[in-house]
Amino acid sequence: NAGVMQNPRHLVRRRGQEARLRCSPMKGHSHVYWYRQLPEEGLKFMVYLQKENIIDESGMPKERFSAEFPKEGPSILRIQQVVRGDSAAYFCASSTTPSGGILEQFFGPGTRLTVL
Amino acid sequence: KQEVTQIPAALSVPEGENLVLNCSFTDSAIYNLQWFRQDPGKGLTSLLLIQSSQREQTSGRLNASLDKSSGRSTLYIAASQPGDSATYLCAVLMYSGGGADGLTFGKGTHLIIQP
């Protein structure tokens, strides 16, 4: 059973370009979470999605950032018109629907975005 | 708003020592607490998950305890080895019934085990 997969693992963009980060959850998982780890800072929650629905986007910047989790295919985190401050590691996690009081998130290897 | 604090921020000890990492959180109404390990430039490896109804979990040389009422958790590492060198992250999950919230992470304890 493959774990959470993210691609690309490393992404370099110039200021003003768009960045698209992909996340394929573990098999059987229908919940996806995105987190950002800025240099010298802790991991911060960005958005929580289920298939075709955004459940909680309270951690997403108001502008330039969007996320989707379509019925088919991976979840996408999209950053438009990137700026140097967007340089960070972006992690995706997935989980099943809570059952029997169990809810564990499994993390992918991350995408390291560098904005030149 | 939930806040998670980890103490110490960094720790360097000789190989073989037993050590304790501390985590505290401000809102005790958590669903669960997870300890992770992160190696430089790598992703997160889940070490232990403690449900809110549990008081501790053990895996090999690792033992994590949870005192929900006081908002504290500890990660105990026995007989430390150089391979344990990494950043250890504590994270708590709130659950609002309408769906899980995202994990709230501490900033981590950077651990170095000297050979």
Interface residues (C-beta under 8 A of the other chain):
Chain A: H31 Y33 Y35 E41 G42 L43 K44 F45 M46 V47 Y48 Q50 I55 D56 G59 F91 A93 S95 P98 G101 I102 L103 E104 Q105 F106 F107 G108 P109 G110 R112
Chain B: Y31 N32 Q34 F36 G41 K42 G43 L44 S46 L49 Q51 S53 L89 A91 L93 Y95 G98 G99 A100 D101 G102 L103 T104 F105 G106 K107 G108
